[in-house]
Amino acid sequence: MGHNTTETMTPEQLADKAIAALPKSLTLVYADRNDSLSDEQCARIVAGKKDEVCEELDEAFMEARWYGENCVLEQALTDEDEREALKASPYFDDVRAAMAERDDSSPMDTMLRNTGSKLIRFYIRDKSGERIALPPDSWRWSVEETTEQARKLCNAARLDWDVNREAMIELLQNATYGGVLCVISYEEMSVIDGIVEHCLRHEDARVKLAFKDPRLLVHDFINGSGHDTRVKGEVVVKFGTGALSDRAGIMEIDAKGCGCGYSWDETCGLYKPAFRTEMNAHLYRARKNQKPDKPSSTSWPGM
């Protein structure tokens, strides 16, 4: 049985003693290897609302954090009476603050790693920031009109027409209800989170994503229709902080219940790893006097 020193040590002294005994770094919260982010939480991250997700996780791990603090305190103050006297005093908040400063746990990072990859739609936009859309009823068009519209999509994606002519015509002829043009790719959420963090940390943040030989999708999310095909070449998507949004943003998670209408996976039941694409991300800062970016004004131009 430990020697009771509560009669000779004040709560303030007990707090000093506990803080002095704390290790330089400690881990208060452990996320289970099966803990991962939901599709809805991932959708909010790509929309720039990561703070909301972090707050949810803080609440979810509140009990685990309380347990971790008590375990650390037991090591710092081995006498139970001392611990109880300290916890009953306002000085315990100082100890908790000191623990928090030394805490190296990050449930968000762990859950991002556990989440792995998600299907994400990266929208191709024009110079004004509006999404590129294909009109409906392509099955009615003549050969000339089909070729003209296919070339427009190819130019919007800045791809070589001679190399991708057949793929672009295939894309157009099979997306008979029309839809919005995007790259659809299976990407690690931890990588996407780093891109979002860059945008949230700097108001003048800019991002350049270069996709090598990606799958292009014309997506009709209203009717659950569209078509995707592999193209050859590099498709570049550039954006700034303002383009992150839960309404007509530059990126959207492709999953049931996320974004507007039907997801592409919901429509087709995709084998997701087949959509993995080599993506190079360049994170930088806007040049002086560059106009701030913003979301598109609508999810589907012309609707």
N, C-alpha and C positions, 0 to 999 in steps of 0.2 A: 504494500500500500504506500503510495507516494506521500511525501511530507506536505502537509497543508500549509501553504504560504499566503493564503488569501487574506489573513489578518494583517500581514505586514506589507503586502503589495497592493497598491491602489489599482483600479481598473486601467488607469492611464499607464501605469508601470507594466501591467500585464500585457497591454497592447504593444508597448515598446519591446517587451521580451519576445512576444510572438513574432513581431515583424523582423526582429534581429535573427530569429531562428529560421526564417523562410529561406528556401533555396533561391538561387539567382533566377532560375526558370522553373516553372511547374505547369502541369496540365490539369485543368479543372474539369474539362468535359471531354468525353470520348464518344464519338459517333460510331455506331455499329457499322460493320462492313455492308450490312443489308440496307442501311439508311440511304435514301437517295431523294433527289428532288422530283416532284411531280411534273407532269407536262405543263400544268397551269403555272407552276412556279417558274419553270424554264421560260414560259411565254412572257412572264412579267420581267424577267431578267433581260431578255432580248429587246423588250420595249423600254428599257432604261429605268425600270422600277425595282431595282435590286434592293433598295433600302426597305421596301415593304417585305420582301422575302426574308431579309436579315432579321427584321423585327419578329416575324413569325417564328423563325428558328430560335431566337432568344427566348421566346415564351415557351416553345416546345422543350427546350433544354434547361428551363429554369430549375426544375427539380434535380436534374443531373448536376447542375452547377452548385446548387445548395449542398448536395452530397459530397461533391469534390472539395468544397470549402471546408466542410467538417472533417474530412479525411486529412487534409493538409494541417488543419488546426490541431488535430490529435497528435501529429508528429511534432508540431511546434511547441505545444504545451501538453506535456504528458499527464499532468495532474487534472483530473476531471473537475474538481472544485474550481480550479483556476479557469478552466474553459467556460464553465457555467457562469462564473462571476463576470468574465469578460463579455460573454454573449448577452448578458443582461444589461450591459452598459452601452452608452452611445459610442464608446471608443472602439467597439467591434467593427463599426463602419470603416475606421481607419485601417484595420487589419484586412478587411475585405478589399478595400481599395488597393492596398499593397499587393494582395494576391492577384488582383486583376492586372496590375502593372507587369507582373511576372508571368502571367498566364500565356502560354504559347499555343493553346488549343484553338482550333478554328473549325467548328462544325460545318460552316459553309464550304470551306475548301475540301474537307473530307467528303461531303455529300456531292459536290461537283465531280470529284474523281469517281465516286461510286456511281454517279448517274451515267457516265460514259458519253456516248454519242446520241444525237437527236437529229431527225430530219428537219432541215431549216430551209425556208424559201428566202432567197435574196433577190429583191426586186430590181429590175432594170428600168432606169428612168431616163427621161429626156433632159435637156439642158435646163429646163425650168423646174425640174424636180418631180415631174408627174410620171406616174407609172405608164409603161408602154402597154397598150391593149390591142388585141386582135378583134376586129368586128365579127359578129356571128354570121352564120349561113354560108360558110366557105364552100359548101357542097354545091351551091348555086353558081359559083363563079366560073368564068371562062378560063382557059389555059393561060391567057395573057394576064388576066386579073389575079389569078392564083400566083403566078410567077412574080408579079409586081408586089403583092402583099408579102410574099415569102422573102423577097429581097429587102423590103422595109424592116422586117423582123431581124434579118441578118445584119443589116446596117446598124440597127438599134443596139445589137449585141456586139457590134464592131468586129464581126467575124469575116473571114475571107469567103466571098460568095462562090467562087469557083470550087473551093474545097468542100463547102457545106450546102451546096445547092440542093442536093437530094434530101438531106436531112431536114432542111428548112421547109421544103415543099411537103415532106411527110408530116412535119409538125403541124403545118397549116391545114392540110387536107383532113387530118384526123381530129383536130380541135374544132369541130363544126359549129359548136355553140359559142365560139370565141373564148376570150379570157385574157388574163393578165400575164405578161411575160416575166419569167424569173428563172434564176438558177436554183435548182433544188439539190441539196447536198447533205450528206450524213457527216456531221462535224462534232468533234469533242466539245462538250459544254464548258469544260475548263478553259479551252481556247477562246470560245465565244465570250465567256465571262471576262477574260483579259481584255478583249476588244471593247466590251461595254465599260469596263473599269476605266480604261483610257479616256473614253468619251465623257464619263461622269466626273472624272478628275479635272479635266481641262475644258473650259468653255469653248476654246478655239481648237479643240481636238479634231483631227482628220484621220480617216481610215481609207486605205486602199486594199481591197481584196482582189487577188488575181487567181482565178480558177482555171486550171489546165484541163482541157478536154472534158468539160462538165456536161451534165444533163440539163438541157433547157426544157422548161415546162410552160405551156400555155394553160392556165388554170382558170376554169369556170367554177368558182366556189359556190355560186348560187344554185346551179343545177347538178353539181357533182359530176362535172365532165372536164374534158381536156385531153392533153396528150403530152408525153415527154419523149425526148430522144437525145442520144449522145451526139455532141458536136465536136469538131476538131479545131483546136486553137485556144487562145486565152481570152476569157471573158473577165472584164474588170468592172468591179462595183466600187464606187467612191462615195463617201458620205461624211458628214460631220455630226456633232453631238445632237443637233436639233432634229436629225432624221430619225432618232429613236422615239418610237411612239407605239401605243397600243391601238392606234387608229391610223391605218395607211402608213405604217412605219416601214423602214428600209428592210427589216428582217421580221420573219414570223416563224414560230414553231409550227411544223406541219403535223398536227395531231388533233384527234377528235376533241371538240370543245374549245379549241384555241383559235382565236381569230374569227373572221367572218365565215359563216356557212360551212361547207364540207371541206375537210382537208383532202389532199391528194391520196394519202395513205388510207383514209377512211373510204375513199371512192374505189381504190384499186387493190388494197391489201398488199402493200409493197414488200419486197425483200430488201430491207433498208440498207444492209451493207453494200448492195450493188450500186448505191448512190454515193458511195464515198468518193471524194474528189480531192486531188492535190490542190490545196488552197494556201497561198502565200499571203500573209497579212503584213502590211506596212503601216505602222502607227506613227503619226507625225503631228505637227502643229500647223495651223493655217498661216498662210503668209499674211503680211500686214494688209489691212483693208479688204480682205476677202469676205464676201457676203456670208453670213451665217446660214447654215443648212436648216431645212425644215422637212416635216413629213409631206407626202403627197396630199393633195387636197381631197382626194377620194380614193377608195380602195379599188375602184374599177372605173376608169375614165369612160365617159359616154353613157354610163348606165343611169 
